[in-house]
Every structure is written in C-alpha cells, then in structure tokens.
Amino acid sequence: MSYNIIKTMTDNTTGKITCVLLLDGLSSILEVKELDQALKMAEIFNQNTDSGWIYEVRGGGNVIKPKTEDEGTY
C-alpha cells in the first residue's frame, strides 16, 4: 500500500477548511511506500509550518494517526 500526505488549511477570516494532497516534483500526487516514512514526513511538516496548516497521512482512504510512545511503533 502507498500513503499520501494531506495538508489541511483553515482560512482565519472565513473559517473555511480546505484539504489538499501534496504533490511530487512532477505534479502527481505524492505516494510514499513506507508508513513510517510518511508519518515522519508529516511530523516534520507539522513542526516546520509557520502558517498553522495541519499535515496528516492517508492510507487506504483513511487518515492514519501516529501512535504515541505508549502505544509503540508500527
């Protein structure tokens, strides 16, 4: 299975929420083969956002939440 990263943006004026899939360098939807790598990328994007956008991983049509340290790893 491959995984995608979704960016969720909220307009501070209207409150409208817009979700977009990240693209690769060739204008195709970015597909990451390994779940751990996709989760790490989303974590880095979330740590570096200066606009407050939220990045999440999607696989199999569902958003995949990262496990906490208590839950272990995938």
C-alpha positions in Angstrom: 0.0 0.0 0.0 1.2 3.5 -0.6 0.4 6.6 1.6 -0.3 10.2 0.8 0.0 13.3 2.9 -2.9 15.7 3.3 -2.5 19.4 4.1 -5.5 20.9 5.9 -5.7 24.7 5.7 -8.2 26.9 7.6 -8.9 30.5 6.4 -8.6 32.7 9.5 -11.2 35.2 8.1 -14.0 32.9 7.0 -13.2 29.6 8.9 -13.4 27.7 5.6 -11.4 24.5 5.6 -9.5 23.3 2.5 -7.8 20.0 2.2 -5.2 19.2 -0.5 -3.0 16.2 -1.3 0.7 17.0 -1.5 2.3 16.6 -5.0 5.7 15.3 -6.0 8.1 17.2 -8.3 6.2 16.0 -11.4 2.8 17.4 -10.4 1.5 13.9 -9.5 0.1 13.0 -6.1 2.9 12.2 -3.8 3.0 8.5 -2.9 5.1 7.2 0.0 5.7 3.4 0.1 6.5 3.1 3.8 4.1 4.2 6.6 6.9 5.1 9.0 8.5 7.4 6.3 5.1 9.1 5.6 4.4 9.7 9.3 7.9 11.1 9.7 7.4 13.5 6.8 4.1 14.7 8.2 5.7 15.2 11.6 8.5 17.3 10.1 6.0 19.3 8.1 3.9 20.0 11.2 6.9 21.0 13.2 8.0 23.5 10.5 4.7 25.0 9.5 4.6 28.8 10.0 1.0 29.1 8.8 -0.6 26.7 11.2 -1.6 24.2 8.5 -2.0 20.6 9.6 -0.4 17.6 7.8 -1.8 14.1 8.1 -1.1 10.7 6.5 -3.7 9.0 4.4 -3.7 5.3 3.5 -6.5 3.1 2.1 -8.8 6.2 2.1 -8.4 6.8 5.8 -6.4 9.2 7.9 -3.7 7.4 9.9 -2.9 8.9 13.2 0.7 8.4 14.6 0.9 6.2 17.6 2.0 7.7 20.9 5.2 6.5 22.6 3.0 4.4 25.0 1.4 2.6 22.0 4.8 1.7 20.4 5.5 1.9 16.7 4.0 0.4 13.5 
